């Protein structure tokens, strides 16, 4: 049986290491979509939409 040393994990430093500027998500690209219709289509077809398919639901 392999033994592993227990390491102390400090979760306070994990987020501060990865989120240098305080954002938890990427900035918006300004595109708007009809999300409810997109979600309905994803449920019908059973897979994520491709970029071309998602452009059908873009609000221009």
C-alpha positions in Angstrom: 0.0 0.0 0.0 1.3 3.4 -0.9 1.4 6.0 1.8 0.9 9.7 1.2 2.0 12.5 3.4 -0.8 14.8 4.5 -0.4 18.3 3.2 -2.1 21.3 4.8 -4.2 23.1 2.2 -4.8 26.8 2.6 -7.8 27.7 0.4 -7.4 31.4 1.2 -4.3 31.6 -0.9 -5.7 29.4 -3.8 -8.2 32.0 -5.0 -5.8 34.9 -4.5 -3.2 33.1 -6.6 -5.4 32.5 -9.6 -7.6 35.7 -9.5 -5.0 38.4 -9.7 -7.4 41.2 -10.5 -10.4 40.2 -8.4 -12.6 39.0 -11.3 -14.1 35.5 -11.1 -15.2 35.4 -14.8 -14.0 36.8 -18.1 -15.2 40.2 -19.2 -18.3 40.3 -21.4 -17.8 40.4 -25.1 -21.0 42.5 -25.5 -23.0 39.8 -27.3 -26.5 39.2 -26.1 -28.5 36.0 -26.7 -32.0 34.6 -26.2 -31.0 32.3 -23.4 -34.3 30.6 -22.8 -34.7 29.6 -26.4 -31.1 28.3 -26.5 -31.6 26.2 -23.4 -34.8 24.7 -24.9 -32.9 23.7 -28.0 -30.0 22.2 -26.0 -32.6 20.1 -24.1 -34.2 19.0 -27.3 -31.0 17.9 -29.1 -29.2 16.7 -26.0 -25.8 18.3 -26.6 -24.2 21.8 -26.4 -24.7 24.2 -29.3 -21.9 24.9 -31.8 -20.8 28.5 -32.3 -22.8 28.6 -35.6 -25.9 27.3 -33.9 -25.7 29.8 -31.0 -25.4 32.7 -33.5 -29.0 31.9 -34.5 -30.1 33.1 -31.1 -28.0 36.3 -30.9 -29.8 39.5 -30.4 -28.5 42.1 -32.9 
